[in-house]
Amino acid sequence: MAGALGASLVSMVCALSTGRARYAAYEATLLRCGEVGRDLAAELLDLADEDAFAYAGYAAALKLPRDTEDEQAVRRAAIRTGARAASDAPMGCVIACARLAAAAESLAGRSNVHAASDVLVAALLAEAAARGAADNVRTNLPATDDEQYADTINRKLDAALHEVAAVTAQTREIVLSGQPREPEDE
């Protein structure tokens, strides 16, 4: 939900900037980022629903009977499957938040100066959502009982979180400088 809010801020900043002579040199970036913001807002809301659904399946697996060996085996398999689904949904959020942070960075110094703080807030929300989703992934990974899968996902998480943090720091620096930037090569 935090990521969806950040994506909505990206869309808002673009709407406040497009079609204005002062930002004409950035029109291609503004149009692209506006579309990215709208798409990510919808995607992140869908991912929130997917995450809730996946976790419900995992929670249901935890409640399965375990009185007999057969029930225990069924329960263990359901927990592993549920934990993987409960890891995949928030992992999708982390990846989407990396795209959100990149869109906010593209707007920094290239959009309506009166909405510069909104650009920074969008990046900060992307980072917060990515970190929260990553924590959800890491909480669920051990129950997958698949070390190779967990190792691969942890490496992807580390890389994505590093990228989001770096891009967010860069966005902060640009916004706080108050300086315009050159148009992007589109």
C-alpha positions, 0 to 999 in steps of 0.5 A: 500500500505504501508503494502504491501511494508512492506510485500515485505521487509519481503520477501526480507530479507528472500531471502537475508538470506535463503540458507546461512550457517550463517543463517542455524539455522533460515532456518525454520523461514526464509522460513515461513516468506518469504511465509508470506511476499509474501502472505501478499503483495498480500493480502494487495494489494487486500485489497487496491483494496477492500477498494477503491471499498467499499468506492466508493460504500459508496460515491455513496450512499451519492449521492443518491436522497433524495427528497422523504421519500422513497428516503431518506429511500433507501439512509439511508439504502445504506449509512449504508450498504456502511459504513459497507463495507467501515469499513470491508475492512480497518479492514482486513488491520489492521488484516493483518498488525498485522500478518506482524508485527509478521513476522518482529519480528520473523526475528529480530535477525534471518536474514541477519544482513545487512538487519536488518534495512529493518526488522525494516522498515517492522515493522514500515510500518506495524504499520503505515498501521494499524494505517491509516487503523484503522482511516479509519474504525473509520471514517466510523463506525458512518455511519453504525448506528449500535452501537453494531457493532461499539463497537465490531469493536472498541474493536478489533481495540484497541486490534490489534493496541496495539499488533502491537505497542508492537510487533513493539517496540520489533522489534525495540529493537531487531534490534537496539541491533544488537544481534542474537537470538535463533532459534524459536521453529517451 
